[in-house]
Amino acid sequence: MNVSSTRFRFYSRNLGLPILFALVTFIAFDLTDLDRLFTNLFYDPVAGVFPIDHVHAFEKVTHKWARIIPNWTGELAIVGAFLSFLWPCLERYRETRLAGCIVRSSVATPLKFLRQHRLDFFFIIVAFALSTGVIHFLKSHTSIYCPVETTLYGGTEIRREWFENFTLWHEAGSGRCWPGGHASSAFSMFAVYFVARRYRWHYSNILLAGVCVLGMVYGTARVVQGWHYFSHTLWAGIFVWLSTLLSALFFYGRSRLQQPIRKANDSRSVAGGASDACVD
């Protein structure tokens, strides 16, 4: 298979399909009342509330505790990135007593691992930062209010679609509901999937499916509480995927990301591949 055909296959899957999915989402949700019909299932018109929104245990588990996964991933990547510079320093000064003791100790193995994966740590940091920045930009430049804030569900704001309010150069207003921020925090784990693809990990596609499920769970939890429409979750996944793909292409390049998945009986070491790709 020639280079042009492999390039086309990569971009058609990783860029073309998300764009097609965005078009379907736009037509199916943004141009219809499907979002509102789905949200109505969780709204009590008599009491004028979303009952699940008042369940504190549900709020704590699905909104506060759920952030642990992406938050800890980002924090561990930052710590790993800083510590990845420690081993080269120790090697340089290994003749000193302190550095020599550390180099010969059991701590050497994890420090070498951190050095080998330095590029991956920085990729995760940048991918998280870029996807967060994109979501915040879209929120502030569309000024969409959440369902509970609109007159449809007892609020004071008028319901609008994001494309009716979009402004490029300045904030559109105080609304901050589109795309879904809570769902985007889960979808930010797409970065871990691209790291898995870089090393051709056998279970990378399962990891991708898991991240998608996690994002849908995060997003749907907010939908049933009245704080998002269902399409907000889909748009969050689309924009986070595109921004993370851009970061992955910058750090790794298309050809590395498109390498065939390793087979389960492949004896080659993932760490060995990392040491070839990273420099001190």
Contacts in CASP RR format, 6 or more apart in sequence:
PFRMAT RR
TARGET T0000
AUTHOR 0000-0000-0000
METHOD contacts of the structure
MODEL  1
MNVSSTRFRFYSRNLGLPILFALVTFIAFDLTDLDRLFTNLFYDPVAGVF
PIDHVHAFEKVTHKWARIIPNWTGELAIVGAFLSFLWPCLERYRETRLAG
CIVRSSVATPLKFLRQHRLDFFFIIVAFALSTGVIHFLKSHTSIYCPVET
TLYGGTEIRREWFENFTLWHEAGSGRCWPGGHASSAFSMFAVYFVARRYR
WHYSNILLAGVCVLGMVYGTARVVQGWHYFSHTLWAGIFVWLSTLLSALF
FYGRSRLQQPIRKANDSRSVAGGASDACVD
6 258 0 8 1.000
7 254 0 8 1.000
9 258 0 8 1.000
10 254 0 8 1.000
10 257 0 8 1.000
10 258 0 8 1.000
11 254 0 8 1.000
14 245 0 8 1.000
15 242 0 8 1.000
15 245 0 8 1.000
18 238 0 8 1.000
18 241 0 8 1.000
18 242 0 8 1.000
18 245 0 8 1.000
21 234 0 8 1.000
21 238 0 8 1.000
22 235 0 8 1.000
22 238 0 8 1.000
25 231 0 8 1.000
25 234 0 8 1.000
25 235 0 8 1.000
25 238 0 8 1.000
28 34 0 8 1.000
29 35 0 8 1.000
29 229 0 8 1.000
29 230 0 8 1.000
29 231 0 8 1.000
29 234 0 8 1.000
30 161 0 8 1.000
30 162 0 8 1.000
30 163 0 8 1.000
30 231 0 8 1.000
34 230 0 8 1.000
34 231 0 8 1.000
35 229 0 8 1.000
35 230 0 8 1.000
35 231 0 8 1.000
36 152 0 8 1.000
36 159 0 8 1.000
36 229 0 8 1.000
38 223 0 8 1.000
38 229 0 8 1.000
38 230 0 8 1.000
39 147 0 8 1.000
39 153 0 8 1.000
39 223 0 8 1.000
39 226 0 8 1.000
39 229 0 8 1.000
39 230 0 8 1.000
42 50 0 8 1.000
42 51 0 8 1.000
42 52 0 8 1.000
42 223 0 8 1.000
42 224 0 8 1.000
42 225 0 8 1.000
42 226 0 8 1.000
43 49 0 8 1.000
43 50 0 8 1.000
43 147 0 8 1.000
43 153 0 8 1.000
43 226 0 8 1.000
44 50 0 8 1.000
44 51 0 8 1.000
48 153 0 8 1.000
48 154 0 8 1.000
50 147 0 8 1.000
50 148 0 8 1.000
50 153 0 8 1.000
50 224 0 8 1.000
50 225 0 8 1.000
50 226 0 8 1.000
52 58 0 8 1.000
52 224 0 8 1.000
52 225 0 8 1.000
53 59 0 8 1.000
53 148 0 8 1.000
53 225 0 8 1.000
53 226 0 8 1.000
53 227 0 8 1.000
58 221 0 8 1.000
58 225 0 8 1.000
59 225 0 8 1.000
62 217 0 8 1.000
62 218 0 8 1.000
62 221 0 8 1.000
62 222 0 8 1.000
63 182 0 8 1.000
63 221 0 8 1.000
63 222 0 8 1.000
66 182 0 8 1.000
66 186 0 8 1.000
66 217 0 8 1.000
66 218 0 8 1.000
66 221 0 8 1.000
67 182 0 8 1.000
67 185 0 8 1.000
69 186 0 8 1.000
69 189 0 8 1.000
69 214 0 8 1.000
70 128 0 8 1.000
70 185 0 8 1.000
70 186 0 8 1.000
70 188 0 8 1.000
70 189 0 8 1.000
71 185 0 8 1.000
73 124 0 8 1.000
73 128 0 8 1.000
73 188 0 8 1.000
73 189 0 8 1.000
73 192 0 8 1.000
74 124 0 8 1.000
74 125 0 8 1.000
74 128 0 8 1.000
77 121 0 8 1.000
77 122 0 8 1.000
77 124 0 8 1.000
77 125 0 8 1.000
77 128 0 8 1.000
78 121 0 8 1.000
78 125 0 8 1.000
80 114 0 8 1.000
80 117 0 8 1.000
80 118 0 8 1.000
80 121 0 8 1.000
81 118 0 8 1.000
81 121 0 8 1.000
81 122 0 8 1.000
81 125 0 8 1.000
83 111 0 8 1.000
83 114 0 8 1.000
84 114 0 8 1.000
84 115 0 8 1.000
84 117 0 8 1.000
84 118 0 8 1.000
84 121 0 8 1.000
85 115 0 8 1.000
85 118 0 8 1.000
86 111 0 8 1.000
86 114 0 8 1.000
86 115 0 8 1.000
87 108 0 8 1.000
87 111 0 8 1.000
87 112 0 8 1.000
87 114 0 8 1.000
87 115 0 8 1.000
88 115 0 8 1.000
88 280 0 8 1.000
89 99 0 8 1.000
90 99 0 8 1.000
90 100 0 8 1.000
90 102 0 8 1.000
90 103 0 8 1.000
90 111 0 8 1.000
91 103 0 8 1.000
93 99 0 8 1.000
94 100 0 8 1.000
94 103 0 8 1.000
102 108 0 8 1.000
102 111 0 8 1.000
113 271 0 8 1.000
114 121 0 8 1.000
115 278 0 8 1.000
115 280 0 8 1.000
116 271 0 8 1.000
116 272 0 8 1.000
116 274 0 8 1.000
116 275 0 8 1.000
116 278 0 8 1.000
117 274 0 8 1.000
117 278 0 8 1.000
118 278 0 8 1.000
119 251 0 8 1.000
119 274 0 8 1.000
119 277 0 8 1.000
119 278 0 8 1.000
120 195 0 8 1.000
120 198 0 8 1.000
120 274 0 8 1.000
122 251 0 8 1.000
123 191 0 8 1.000
123 194 0 8 1.000
123 195 0 8 1.000
123 247 0 8 1.000
123 248 0 8 1.000
123 251 0 8 1.000
123 252 0 8 1.000
124 191 0 8 1.000
124 192 0 8 1.000
124 195 0 8 1.000
126 247 0 8 1.000
126 250 0 8 1.000
126 251 0 8 1.000
127 188 0 8 1.000
127 190 0 8 1.000
127 191 0 8 1.000
127 194 0 8 1.000
127 243 0 8 1.000
127 244 0 8 1.000
127 247 0 8 1.000
127 248 0 8 1.000
128 188 0 8 1.000
128 191 0 8 1.000
130 243 0 8 1.000
130 244 0 8 1.000
130 246 0 8 1.000
130 247 0 8 1.000
131 184 0 8 1.000
131 187 0 8 1.000
131 188 0 8 1.000
131 190 0 8 1.000
131 191 0 8 1.000
131 239 0 8 1.000
131 240 0 8 1.000
131 243 0 8 1.000
131 244 0 8 1.000
132 184 0 8 1.000
132 188 0 8 1.000
134 239 0 8 1.000
134 240 0 8 1.000
134 243 0 8 1.000
135 179 0 8 1.000
135 180 0 8 1.000
135 181 0 8 1.000
135 184 0 8 1.000
135 236 0 8 1.000
135 239 0 8 1.000
135 240 0 8 1.000
138 162 0 8 1.000
138 178 0 8 1.000
138 179 0 8 1.000
138 239 0 8 1.000
139 175 0 8 1.000
139 176 0 8 1.000
139 177 0 8 1.000
139 178 0 8 1.000
139 179 0 8 1.000
139 181 0 8 1.000
140 171 0 8 1.000
140 172 0 8 1.000
140 173 0 8 1.000
140 176 0 8 1.000
141 166 0 8 1.000
141 167 0 8 1.000
141 168 0 8 1.000
141 170 0 8 1.000
141 171 0 8 1.000
141 172 0 8 1.000
142 162 0 8 1.000
142 165 0 8 1.000
142 166 0 8 1.000
142 167 0 8 1.000
142 172 0 8 1.000
142 178 0 8 1.000
143 165 0 8 1.000
143 171 0 8 1.000
143 172 0 8 1.000
143 173 0 8 1.000
143 174 0 8 1.000
143 175 0 8 1.000
143 176 0 8 1.000
144 160 0 8 1.000
144 161 0 8 1.000
144 162 0 8 1.000
144 165 0 8 1.000
144 175 0 8 1.000
144 176 0 8 1.000
144 177 0 8 1.000
144 178 0 8 1.000
145 157 0 8 1.000
145 158 0 8 1.000
145 159 0 8 1.000
145 160 0 8 1.000
145 175 0 8 1.000
145 177 0 8 1.000
146 177 0 8 1.000
146 226 0 8 1.000
146 227 0 8 1.000
146 228 0 8 1.000
147 153 0 8 1.000
147 159 0 8 1.000
147 226 0 8 1.000
147 227 0 8 1.000
147 228 0 8 1.000
147 229 0 8 1.000
148 154 0 8 1.000
148 155 0 8 1.000
148 225 0 8 1.000
148 226 0 8 1.000
148 227 0 8 1.000
149 155 0 8 1.000
149 156 0 8 1.000
149 157 0 8 1.000
149 175 0 8 1.000
149 177 0 8 1.000
150 157 0 8 1.000
150 158 0 8 1.000
150 159 0 8 1.000
151 157 0 8 1.000
151 158 0 8 1.000
151 159 0 8 1.000
152 159 0 8 1.000
153 226 0 8 1.000
157 175 0 8 1.000
162 178 0 8 1.000
162 235 0 8 1.000
165 172 0 8 1.000
165 173 0 8 1.000
166 172 0 8 1.000
177 227 0 8 1.000
177 228 0 8 1.000
177 232 0 8 1.000
178 232 0 8 1.000
178 235 0 8 1.000
179 232 0 8 1.000
179 233 0 8 1.000
179 235 0 8 1.000
179 236 0 8 1.000
179 237 0 8 1.000
179 238 0 8 1.000
179 239 0 8 1.000
180 219 0 8 1.000
180 222 0 8 1.000
180 228 0 8 1.000
180 232 0 8 1.000
180 233 0 8 1.000
180 235 0 8 1.000
180 236 0 8 1.000
181 232 0 8 1.000
181 236 0 8 1.000
182 218 0 8 1.000
182 219 0 8 1.000
182 221 0 8 1.000
182 222 0 8 1.000
182 228 0 8 1.000
183 215 0 8 1.000
183 216 0 8 1.000
183 218 0 8 1.000
183 219 0 8 1.000
183 222 0 8 1.000
183 228 0 8 1.000
183 232 0 8 1.000
183 233 0 8 1.000
183 236 0 8 1.000
183 237 0 8 1.000
184 236 0 8 1.000
184 237 0 8 1.000
184 239 0 8 1.000
184 240 0 8 1.000
185 218 0 8 1.000
186 211 0 8 1.000
186 214 0 8 1.000
186 215 0 8 1.000
186 217 0 8 1.000
186 218 0 8 1.000
186 219 0 8 1.000
187 211 0 8 1.000
187 212 0 8 1.000
187 214 0 8 1.000
187 215 0 8 1.000
187 236 0 8 1.000
187 237 0 8 1.000
187 240 0 8 1.000
187 241 0 8 1.000
188 240 0 8 1.000
188 244 0 8 1.000
189 211 0 8 1.000
189 214 0 8 1.000
190 208 0 8 1.000
190 211 0 8 1.000
190 240 0 8 1.000
190 241 0 8 1.000
190 244 0 8 1.000
191 244 0 8 1.000
191 247 0 8 1.000
191 248 0 8 1.000
192 207 0 8 1.000
192 211 0 8 1.000
193 204 0 8 1.000
193 207 0 8 1.000
193 208 0 8 1.000
193 211 0 8 1.000
194 244 0 8 1.000
194 245 0 8 1.000
194 247 0 8 1.000
194 248 0 8 1.000
194 252 0 8 1.000
194 257 0 8 1.000
196 203 0 8 1.000
196 204 0 8 1.000
196 207 0 8 1.000
197 204 0 8 1.000
197 248 0 8 1.000
197 257 0 8 1.000
197 259 0 8 1.000
198 248 0 8 1.000
198 252 0 8 1.000
198 256 0 8 1.000
198 257 0 8 1.000
199 262 0 8 1.000
199 270 0 8 1.000
199 273 0 8 1.000
199 274 0 8 1.000
200 259 0 8 1.000
200 260 0 8 1.000
200 261 0 8 1.000
200 262 0 8 1.000
201 207 0 8 1.000
201 261 0 8 1.000
201 262 0 8 1.000
201 270 0 8 1.000
202 261 0 8 1.000
202 262 0 8 1.000
202 263 0 8 1.000
202 264 0 8 1.000
202 266 0 8 1.000
204 261 0 8 1.000
205 261 0 8 1.000
215 233 0 8 1.000
215 236 0 8 1.000
215 237 0 8 1.000
216 233 0 8 1.000
218 233 0 8 1.000
219 228 0 8 1.000
219 232 0 8 1.000
219 233 0 8 1.000
219 236 0 8 1.000
220 230 0 8 1.000
220 233 0 8 1.000
222 228 0 8 1.000
222 233 0 8 1.000
223 229 0 8 1.000
223 230 0 8 1.000
223 232 0 8 1.000
223 233 0 8 1.000
248 257 0 8 1.000
249 257 0 8 1.000
256 277 0 8 1.000
262 268 0 8 1.000
END
